[in-house]
Amino acid sequence: MFEGQAEAMAEIMRQQPIGRLGRADEIGAAVLWLCSPAASLVVGVALPVDGGYTTH
């Protein structure tokens, strides 16, 4: 994704509170949970799955 753009990737990583990018399986787990009966009372919310990035 950022091949040849080490400076851009370094800046993105500096802004990530968990120190890494999220993996597809982590995003998928949140999606599966939202689609499951366990989330039946969750209505009309935004669920950031970004490793804390939106805290900036």
PQR file of N, CA, C, O and H, with PARSE charges and radii, in Angstrom:
ATOM      1  N   MET A   1       0.822  -1.198   0.000 -0.4000 1.5000
ATOM      2  CA  MET A   1       0.000   0.000   0.000 -0.0000 2.0000
ATOM      3  C   MET A   1       0.864   1.259   0.000  0.5500 1.7000
ATOM      4  O   MET A   1       0.571   2.215  -0.718 -0.5500 1.4000
ATOM      5  N   PHE A   2       1.917   1.263   0.795 -0.4000 1.5000
ATOM      6  CA  PHE A   2       2.775   2.436   0.883 -0.0000 2.0000
ATOM      7  C   PHE A   2       4.180   2.136   0.378  0.5500 1.7000
ATOM      8  O   PHE A   2       5.152   2.726   0.848 -0.5500 1.4000
ATOM      9  H   PHE A   2       2.156   0.486   1.378  0.4000 1.0000
ATOM     10  N   GLU A   3       4.285   1.228  -0.569 -0.4000 1.5000
ATOM     11  CA  GLU A   3       5.597   0.861  -1.103 -0.0000 2.0000
ATOM     12  C   GLU A   3       6.281   2.097  -1.684  0.5500 1.7000
ATOM     13  O   GLU A   3       5.700   2.814  -2.498 -0.5500 1.4000
ATOM     14  H   GLU A   3       3.495   0.749  -0.951  0.4000 1.0000
ATOM     15  N   GLY A   4       7.508   2.335  -1.261 -0.4000 1.5000
ATOM     16  CA  GLY A   4       8.247   3.489  -1.737 -0.0000 2.0000
ATOM     17  C   GLY A   4       7.860   4.791  -1.067  0.5500 1.7000
ATOM     18  O   GLY A   4       8.315   5.858  -1.481 -0.5500 1.4000
ATOM     19  H   GLY A   4       7.980   1.753  -0.600  0.4000 1.0000
ATOM     20  N   GLN A   5       7.033   4.724  -0.042 -0.4000 1.5000
ATOM     21  CA  GLN A   5       6.576   5.920   0.658 -0.0000 2.0000
ATOM     22  C   GLN A   5       6.837   5.777   2.152  0.5500 1.7000
ATOM     23  O   GLN A   5       5.927   5.919   2.969 -0.5500 1.4000
ATOM     24  H   GLN A   5       6.663   3.857   0.294  0.4000 1.0000
ATOM     25  N   ALA A   6       8.069   5.498   2.493 -0.4000 1.5000
ATOM     26  CA  ALA A   6       8.437   5.229   3.885 -0.0000 2.0000
ATOM     27  C   ALA A   6       8.099   6.395   4.801  0.5500 1.7000
ATOM     28  O   ALA A   6       7.672   6.187   5.937 -0.5500 1.4000
ATOM     29  H   ALA A   6       8.808   5.383   1.829  0.4000 1.0000
ATOM     30  N   GLU A   7       8.283   7.610   4.324 -0.4000 1.5000
ATOM     31  CA  GLU A   7       7.999   8.785   5.153 -0.0000 2.0000
ATOM     32  C   GLU A   7       6.510   8.891   5.479  0.5500 1.7000
ATOM     33  O   GLU A   7       6.142   9.198   6.613 -0.5500 1.4000
ATOM     34  H   GLU A   7       8.630   7.779   3.402  0.4000 1.0000
ATOM     35  N   ALA A   8       5.662   8.639   4.499 -0.4000 1.5000
ATOM     36  CA  ALA A   8       4.215   8.682   4.726 -0.0000 2.0000
ATOM     37  C   ALA A   8       3.791   7.592   5.708  0.5500 1.7000
ATOM     38  O   ALA A   8       2.981   7.837   6.602 -0.5500 1.4000
ATOM     39  H   ALA A   8       5.960   8.389   3.578  0.4000 1.0000
ATOM     40  N   MET A   9       4.338   6.395   5.541 -0.4000 1.5000
ATOM     41  CA  MET A   9       4.001   5.295   6.445 -0.0000 2.0000
ATOM     42  C   MET A   9       4.484   5.594   7.853  0.5500 1.7000
ATOM     43  O   MET A   9       3.777   5.298   8.816 -0.5500 1.4000
ATOM     44  H   MET A   9       4.995   6.196   4.814  0.4000 1.0000
ATOM     45  N   ALA A  10       5.662   6.168   7.999 -0.4000 1.5000
ATOM     46  CA  ALA A  10       6.189   6.509   9.323 -0.0000 2.0000
ATOM     47  C   ALA A  10       5.282   7.515  10.013  0.5500 1.7000
ATOM     48  O   ALA A  10       5.057   7.410  11.218 -0.5500 1.4000
ATOM     49  H   ALA A  10       6.237   6.409   7.217  0.4000 1.0000
ATOM     50  N   GLU A  11       4.762   8.477   9.283 -0.4000 1.5000
ATOM     51  CA  GLU A  11       3.850   9.474   9.869 -0.0000 2.0000
ATOM     52  C   GLU A  11       2.544   8.824  10.307  0.5500 1.7000
ATOM     53  O   GLU A  11       2.027   9.132  11.380 -0.5500 1.4000
ATOM     54  H   GLU A  11       4.944   8.562   8.304  0.4000 1.0000
ATOM     55  N   ILE A  12       2.017   7.938   9.494 -0.4000 1.5000
ATOM     56  CA  ILE A  12       0.790   7.227   9.865 -0.0000 2.0000
ATOM     57  C   ILE A  12       1.020   6.419  11.139  0.5500 1.7000
ATOM     58  O   ILE A  12       0.176   6.423  12.035 -0.5500 1.4000
ATOM     59  H   ILE A  12       2.438   7.688   8.622  0.4000 1.0000
ATOM     60  N   MET A  13       2.138   5.736  11.225 -0.4000 1.5000
ATOM     61  CA  MET A  13       2.422   4.921  12.402 -0.0000 2.0000
ATOM     62  C   MET A  13       2.611   5.779  13.652  0.5500 1.7000
ATOM     63  O   MET A  13       2.254   5.349  14.749 -0.5500 1.4000
ATOM     64  H   MET A  13       2.824   5.733  10.497  0.4000 1.0000
ATOM     65  N   ARG A  14       3.161   6.977  13.508 -0.4000 1.5000
ATOM     66  CA  ARG A  14       3.303   7.883  14.659 -0.0000 2.0000
ATOM     67  C   ARG A  14       1.945   8.286  15.210  0.5500 1.7000
ATOM     68  O   ARG A  14       1.819   8.582  16.398 -0.5500 1.4000
ATOM     69  H   ARG A  14       3.451   7.326  12.617  0.4000 1.0000
ATOM     70  N   GLN A  15       0.939   8.299  14.364 -0.4000 1.5000
ATOM     71  CA  GLN A  15      -0.397   8.719  14.776 -0.0000 2.0000
ATOM     72  C   GLN A  15      -1.255   7.565  15.303  0.5500 1.7000
ATOM     73  O   GLN A  15      -2.372   7.794  15.767 -0.5500 1.4000
ATOM     74  H   GLN A  15       1.041   8.058  13.399  0.4000 1.0000
ATOM     75  N   GLN A  16      -0.761   6.359  15.239 -0.4000 1.5000
ATOM     76  CA  GLN A  16      -1.514   5.186  15.682 -0.0000 2.0000
ATOM     77  C   GLN A  16      -1.211   4.881  17.147  0.5500 1.7000
ATOM     78  O   GLN A  16      -0.101   4.453  17.464 -0.5500 1.4000
ATOM     79  H   GLN A  16       0.147   6.173  14.862  0.4000 1.0000
ATOM     80  N   PRO A  17      -2.176   5.091  18.051 -0.5600 1.5000
ATOM     81  CA  PRO A  17      -1.934   4.809  19.468  0.2800 2.0000
ATOM     82  C   PRO A  17      -1.496   3.372  19.745  0.5500 1.7000
ATOM     83  O   PRO A  17      -0.715   3.143  20.669 -0.5500 1.4000
ATOM     84  N   ILE A  18      -1.977   2.402  18.970 -0.4000 1.5000
ATOM     85  CA  ILE A  18      -1.578   1.014  19.216 -0.0000 2.0000
ATOM     86  C   ILE A  18      -0.284   0.654  18.498  0.5500 1.7000
ATOM     87  O   ILE A  18       0.233  -0.449  18.670 -0.5500 1.4000
ATOM     88  H   ILE A  18      -2.611   2.588  18.219  0.4000 1.0000
ATOM     89  N   GLY A  19       0.244   1.577  17.693 -0.4000 1.5000
ATOM     90  CA  GLY A  19       1.536   1.375  17.061 -0.0000 2.0000
ATOM     91  C   GLY A  19       1.559   0.470  15.841  0.5500 1.7000
ATOM     92  O   GLY A  19       2.629   0.037  15.414 -0.5500 1.4000
ATOM     93  H   GLY A  19      -0.176   2.474  17.553  0.4000 1.0000
ATOM     94  N   ARG A  20       0.405   0.181  15.280 -0.4000 1.5000
ATOM     95  CA  ARG A  20       0.346  -0.661  14.082 -0.0000 2.0000
ATOM     96  C   ARG A  20      -0.976  -0.413  13.375  0.5500 1.7000
ATOM     97  O   ARG A  20      -1.896   0.176  13.944 -0.5500 1.4000
ATOM     98  H   ARG A  20      -0.465   0.533  15.627  0.4000 1.0000
ATOM     99  N   LEU A  21      -1.062  -0.862  12.146 -0.4000 1.5000
ATOM    100  CA  LEU A  21      -2.315  -0.789  11.411 -0.0000 2.0000
ATOM    101  C   LEU A  21      -3.190  -1.976  11.785  0.5500 1.7000
ATOM    102  O   LEU A  21      -2.693  -3.025  12.195 -0.5500 1.4000
ATOM    103  H   LEU A  21      -0.315  -1.341  11.684  0.4000 1.0000
ATOM    104  N   GLY A  22      -4.478  -1.799  11.640 -0.4000 1.5000
ATOM    105  CA  GLY A  22      -5.398  -2.893  11.910 -0.0000 2.0000
ATOM    106  C   GLY A  22      -5.339  -3.947  10.820  0.5500 1.7000
ATOM    107  O   GLY A  22      -5.015  -3.658   9.669 -0.5500 1.4000
ATOM    108  H   GLY A  22      -4.881  -0.947  11.306  0.4000 1.0000
ATOM    109  N   ARG A  23      -5.659  -5.169  11.204 -0.4000 1.5000
ATOM    110  CA  ARG A  23      -5.698  -6.280  10.252 -0.0000 2.0000
ATOM    111  C   ARG A  23      -7.140  -6.493   9.776  0.5500 1.7000
ATOM    112  O   ARG A  23      -8.093  -6.111  10.455 -0.5500 1.4000
ATOM    113  H   ARG A  23      -5.923  -5.404  12.140  0.4000 1.0000
ATOM    114  N   ALA A  24      -7.278  -7.093   8.629 -0.4000 1.5000
ATOM    115  CA  ALA A  24      -8.599  -7.353   8.062 -0.0000 2.0000
ATOM    116  C   ALA A  24      -9.453  -8.197   9.000  0.5500 1.7000
ATOM    117  O   ALA A  24     -10.658  -7.968   9.107 -0.5500 1.4000
ATOM    118  H   ALA A  24      -6.504  -7.404   8.077  0.4000 1.0000
ATOM    119  N   ASP A  25      -8.846  -9.174   9.686 -0.4000 1.5000
ATOM    120  CA  ASP A  25      -9.632 -10.024  10.585 -0.0000 2.0000
ATOM    121  C   ASP A  25     -10.153  -9.232  11.782  0.5500 1.7000
ATOM    122  O   ASP A  25     -11.200  -9.571  12.334 -0.5500 1.4000
ATOM    123  H   ASP A  25      -7.867  -9.360   9.600  0.4000 1.0000
ATOM    124  N   GLU A  26      -9.442  -8.185  12.188 -0.4000 1.5000
ATOM    125  CA  GLU A  26      -9.915  -7.356  13.299 -0.0000 2.0000
ATOM    126  C   GLU A  26     -11.120  -6.518  12.875  0.5500 1.7000
ATOM    127  O   GLU A  26     -12.071  -6.358  13.640 -0.5500 1.4000
ATOM    128  H   GLU A  26      -8.592  -7.910  11.740  0.4000 1.0000
ATOM    129  N   ILE A  27     -11.077  -5.991  11.669 -0.4000 1.5000
ATOM    130  CA  ILE A  27     -12.218  -5.239  11.142 -0.0000 2.0000
ATOM    131  C   ILE A  27     -13.400  -6.190  10.958  0.5500 1.7000
ATOM    132  O   ILE A  27     -14.532  -5.866  11.317 -0.5500 1.4000
ATOM    133  H   ILE A  27     -10.304  -6.121  11.047  0.4000 1.0000
ATOM    134  N   GLY A  28     -13.124  -7.357  10.399 -0.4000 1.5000
ATOM    135  CA  GLY A  28     -14.174  -8.349  10.186 -0.0000 2.0000
ATOM    136  C   GLY A  28     -14.848  -8.788  11.469  0.5500 1.7000
ATOM    137  O   GLY A  28     -16.058  -9.018  11.484 -0.5500 1.4000
ATOM    138  H   GLY A  28     -12.204  -7.620  10.108  0.4000 1.0000
ATOM    139  N   ALA A  29     -14.090  -8.908  12.542 -0.4000 1.5000
ATOM    140  CA  ALA A  29     -14.671  -9.307  13.829 -0.0000 2.0000
ATOM    141  C   ALA A  29     -15.681  -8.274  14.311  0.5500 1.7000
ATOM    142  O   ALA A  29     -16.726  -8.634  14.854 -0.5500 1.4000
ATOM    143  H   ALA A  29     -13.108  -8.721  12.530  0.4000 1.0000
ATOM    144  N   ALA A  30     -15.378  -6.998  14.117 -0.4000 1.5000
ATOM    145  CA  ALA A  30     -16.317  -5.946  14.516 -0.0000 2.0000
ATOM    146  C   ALA A  30     -17.580  -5.996  13.659  0.5500 1.7000
ATOM    147  O   ALA A  30     -18.687  -5.830  14.171 -0.5500 1.4000
ATOM    148  H   ALA A  30     -14.529  -6.706  13.676  0.4000 1.0000
ATOM    149  N   VAL A  31     -17.415  -6.224  12.366 -0.4000 1.5000
ATOM    150  CA  VAL A  31     -18.562  -6.326  11.466 -0.0000 2.0000
ATOM    151  C   VAL A  31     -19.429  -7.518  11.842  0.5500 1.7000
ATOM    152  O   VAL A  31     -20.653  -7.404  11.902 -0.5500 1.4000
ATOM    153  H   VAL A  31     -16.516  -6.359  11.951  0.4000 1.0000
ATOM    154  N   LEU A  32     -18.800  -8.663  12.097 -0.4000 1.5000
ATOM    155  CA  LEU A  32     -19.563  -9.849  12.493 -0.0000 2.0000
ATOM    156  C   LEU A  32     -20.322  -9.618  13.787  0.5500 1.7000
ATOM    157  O   LEU A  32     -21.474 -10.033  13.918 -0.5500 1.4000
ATOM    158  H   LEU A  32     -17.806  -8.756  12.048  0.4000 1.0000
ATOM    159  N   TRP A  33     -19.685  -8.958  14.740 -0.4000 1.5000
ATOM    160  CA  TRP A  33     -20.362  -8.675  16.002 -0.0000 2.0000
ATOM    161  C   TRP A  33     -21.574  -7.776  15.768  0.5500 1.7000
ATOM    162  O   TRP A  33     -22.651  -8.034  16.307 -0.5500 1.4000
ATOM    163  H   TRP A  33     -18.749  -8.620  14.634  0.4000 1.0000
ATOM    164  N   LEU A  34     -21.404  -6.716  14.963 -0.4000 1.5000
ATOM    165  CA  LEU A  34     -22.526  -5.815  14.693 -0.0000 2.0000
ATOM    166  C   LEU A  34     -23.690  -6.528  14.012  0.5500 1.7000
ATOM    167  O   LEU A  34     -24.844  -6.137  14.187 -0.5500 1.4000
ATOM    168  H   LEU A  34     -20.529  -6.507  14.526  0.4000 1.0000
ATOM    169  N   CYS A  35     -23.398  -7.562  13.244 -0.4000 1.5000
ATOM    170  CA  CYS A  35     -24.437  -8.320  12.543 -0.0000 2.0000
ATOM    171  C   CYS A  35     -25.017  -9.448  13.387  0.5500 1.7000
ATOM    172  O   CYS A  35     -25.922 -10.155  12.943 -0.5500 1.4000
ATOM    173  H   CYS A  35     -22.460  -7.880  13.101  0.4000 1.0000
ATOM    174  N   SER A  36     -24.507  -9.616  14.583 -0.4000 1.5000
ATOM    175  CA  SER A  36     -24.924 -10.744  15.413 -0.0000 2.0000
ATOM    176  C   SER A  36     -26.007 -10.340  16.413  0.5500 1.7000
ATOM    177  O   SER A  36     -26.215  -9.152  16.658 -0.5500 1.4000
ATOM    178  H   SER A  36     -23.772  -9.042  14.943  0.4000 1.0000
ATOM    179  N   PRO A  37     -26.691 -11.320  16.985 -0.5600 1.5000
ATOM    180  CA  PRO A  37     -27.678 -11.043  18.027  0.2800 2.0000
ATOM    181  C   PRO A  37     -27.063 -10.357  19.254  0.5500 1.7000
ATOM    182  O   PRO A  37     -27.771  -9.679  19.998 -0.5500 1.4000
ATOM    183  N   ALA A  38     -25.773 -10.524  19.467 -0.4000 1.5000
ATOM    184  CA  ALA A  38     -25.118  -9.895  20.619 -0.0000 2.0000
ATOM    185  C   ALA A  38     -25.183  -8.374  20.552  0.5500 1.7000
ATOM    186  O   ALA A  38     -25.079  -7.706  21.581 -0.5500 1.4000
ATOM    187  H   ALA A  38     -25.198 -11.075  18.863  0.4000 1.0000
ATOM    188  N   ALA A  39     -25.352  -7.824  19.365 -0.4000 1.5000
ATOM    189  CA  ALA A  39     -25.414  -6.372  19.195 -0.0000 2.0000
ATOM    190  C   ALA A  39     -26.848  -5.895  18.961  0.5500 1.7000
ATOM    191  O   ALA A  39     -27.059  -4.829  18.384 -0.5500 1.4000
ATOM    192  H   ALA A  39     -25.436  -8.367  18.529  0.4000 1.0000
ATOM    193  N   SER A  40     -27.823  -6.672  19.403 -0.4000 1.5000
ATOM    194  CA  SER A  40     -29.221  -6.352  19.102 -0.0000 2.0000
ATOM    195  C   SER A  40     -29.690  -5.023  19.686  0.5500 1.7000
ATOM    196  O   SER A  40     -30.637  -4.436  19.162 -0.5500 1.4000
ATOM    197  H   SER A  40     -27.651  -7.538  19.872  0.4000 1.0000
ATOM    198  N   LEU A  41     -29.071  -4.537  20.734 -0.4000 1.5000
ATOM    199  CA  LEU A  41     -29.460  -3.249  21.314 -0.0000 2.0000
ATOM    200  C   LEU A  41     -28.611  -2.084  20.811  0.5500 1.7000
ATOM    201  O   LEU A  41     -28.813  -0.946  21.234 -0.5500 1.4000
ATOM    202  H   LEU A  41     -28.302  -5.014  21.160  0.4000 1.0000
ATOM    203  N   VAL A  42     -27.682  -2.351  19.932 -0.4000 1.5000
ATOM    204  CA  VAL A  42     -26.826  -1.303  19.373 -0.0000 2.0000
ATOM    205  C   VAL A  42     -27.524  -0.746  18.136  0.5500 1.7000
ATOM    206  O   VAL A  42     -27.642  -1.419  17.112 -0.5500 1.4000
ATOM    207  H   VAL A  42     -27.517  -3.276  19.589  0.4000 1.0000
ATOM    208  N   VAL A  43     -27.981   0.498  18.254 -0.4000 1.5000
ATOM    209  CA  VAL A  43     -28.741   1.117  17.171 -0.0000 2.0000
ATOM    210  C   VAL A  43     -28.245   2.548  16.958  0.5500 1.7000
ATOM    211  O   VAL A  43     -28.119   3.311  17.915 -0.5500 1.4000
ATOM    212  H   VAL A  43     -27.885   1.045  19.086  0.4000 1.0000
ATOM    213  N   GLY A  44     -27.970   2.903  15.729 -0.4000 1.5000
ATOM    214  CA  GLY A  44     -27.660   4.282  15.376 -0.0000 2.0000
ATOM    215  C   GLY A  44     -26.377   4.843  15.955  0.5500 1.7000
ATOM    216  O   GLY A  44     -26.337   6.007  16.354 -0.5500 1.4000
ATOM    217  H   GLY A  44     -28.072   2.283  14.951  0.4000 1.0000
ATOM    218  N   VAL A  45     -25.341   4.047  16.007 -0.4000 1.5000
ATOM    219  CA  VAL A  45     -24.059   4.542  16.510 -0.0000 2.0000
ATOM    220  C   VAL A  45     -22.968   4.308  15.470  0.5500 1.7000
ATOM    221  O   VAL A  45     -23.075   3.434  14.609 -0.5500 1.4000
ATOM    222  H   VAL A  45     -25.373   3.101  15.683  0.4000 1.0000
ATOM    223  N   ALA A  46     -21.933   5.104  15.578 -0.4000 1.5000
ATOM    224  CA  ALA A  46     -20.731   4.862  14.776 -0.0000 2.0000
ATOM    225  C   ALA A  46     -19.749   4.119  15.666  0.5500 1.7000
ATOM    226  O   ALA A  46     -19.493   4.536  16.796 -0.5500 1.4000
ATOM    227  H   ALA A  46     -21.846   5.814  16.277  0.4000 1.0000
ATOM    228  N   LEU A  47     -19.210   3.041  15.173 -0.4000 1.5000
ATOM    229  CA  LEU A  47     -18.265   2.240  15.942 -0.0000 2.0000
ATOM    230  C   LEU A  47     -16.895   2.330  15.280  0.5500 1.7000
ATOM    231  O   LEU A  47     -16.612   1.585  14.342 -0.5500 1.4000
ATOM    232  H   LEU A  47     -19.419   2.703  14.255  0.4000 1.0000
ATOM    233  N   PRO A  48     -16.046   3.234  15.758 -0.5600 1.5000
ATOM    234  CA  PRO A  48     -14.714   3.322  15.163  0.2800 2.0000
ATOM    235  C   PRO A  48     -13.906   2.060  15.468  0.5500 1.7000
ATOM    236  O   PRO A  48     -13.775   1.662  16.625 -0.5500 1.4000
ATOM    237  N   VAL A  49     -13.383   1.458  14.453 -0.4000 1.5000
ATOM    238  CA  VAL A  49     -12.512   0.293  14.604 -0.0000 2.0000
ATOM    239  C   VAL A  49     -11.178   0.713  13.989  0.5500 1.7000
ATOM    240  O   VAL A  49     -10.809   0.291  12.893 -0.5500 1.4000
ATOM    241  H   VAL A  49     -13.489   1.782  13.513  0.4000 1.0000
ATOM    242  N   ASP A  50     -10.470   1.563  14.741 -0.4000 1.5000
ATOM    243  CA  ASP A  50      -9.293   2.223  14.177 -0.0000 2.0000
ATOM    244  C   ASP A  50      -8.089   2.231  15.109  0.5500 1.7000
ATOM    245  O   ASP A  50      -7.147   2.993  14.892 -0.5500 1.4000
ATOM    246  H   ASP A  50     -10.770   1.906  15.631  0.4000 1.0000
ATOM    247  N   GLY A  51      -8.105   1.407  16.126 -0.4000 1.5000
ATOM    248  CA  GLY A  51      -6.958   1.329  17.031 -0.0000 2.0000
ATOM    249  C   GLY A  51      -6.713   2.589  17.826  0.5500 1.7000
ATOM    250  O   GLY A  51      -5.603   2.806  18.314 -0.5500 1.4000
ATOM    251  H   GLY A  51      -8.870   0.787  16.303  0.4000 1.0000
ATOM    252  N   GLY A  52      -7.725   3.426  17.967 -0.4000 1.5000
ATOM    253  CA  GLY A  52      -7.582   4.658  18.733 -0.0000 2.0000
ATOM    254  C   GLY A  52      -7.211   5.876  17.907  0.5500 1.7000
ATOM    255  O   GLY A  52      -6.995   6.952  18.464 -0.5500 1.4000
ATOM    256  H   GLY A  52      -8.626   3.250  17.571  0.4000 1.0000
ATOM    257  N   TYR A  53      -7.132   5.731  16.592 -0.4000 1.5000
ATOM    258  CA  TYR A  53      -6.722   6.835  15.723 -0.0000 2.0000
ATOM    259  C   TYR A  53      -7.601   8.069  15.904  0.5500 1.7000
ATOM    260  O   TYR A  53      -7.100   9.193  15.868 -0.5500 1.4000
ATOM    261  H   TYR A  53      -7.307   4.856  16.139  0.4000 1.0000
ATOM    262  N   THR A  54      -8.905   7.872  16.099 -0.4000 1.5000
ATOM    263  CA  THR A  54      -9.817   9.018  16.214 -0.0000 2.0000
ATOM    264  C   THR A  54      -9.665   9.762  17.533  0.5500 1.7000
ATOM    265  O   THR A  54     -10.350  10.762  17.749 -0.5500 1.4000
ATOM    266  H   THR A  54      -9.311   6.959  16.128  0.4000 1.0000
ATOM    267  N   THR A  55      -8.800   9.308  18.410 -0.4000 1.5000
ATOM    268  CA  THR A  55      -8.564  10.048  19.656 -0.0000 2.0000
ATOM    269  C   THR A  55      -7.705  11.279  19.420  0.5500 1.7000
ATOM    270  O   THR A  55      -7.586  12.121  20.310 -0.5500 1.4000
ATOM    271  H   THR A  55      -8.244   8.495  18.234  0.4000 1.0000
ATOM    272  N   HIS A  56      -7.104  11.403  18.245 -0.4000 1.5000
ATOM    273  CA  HIS A  56      -6.262  12.571  17.932 -0.0000 2.0000
ATOM    274  C   HIS A  56      -7.119  13.757  17.606  0.5500 1.7000
ATOM    275  O   HIS A  56      -6.599  14.834  17.315 -0.5500 1.4000
ATOM    276  H   HIS A  56      -7.200  10.719  17.522  0.4000 1.0000
TER
END
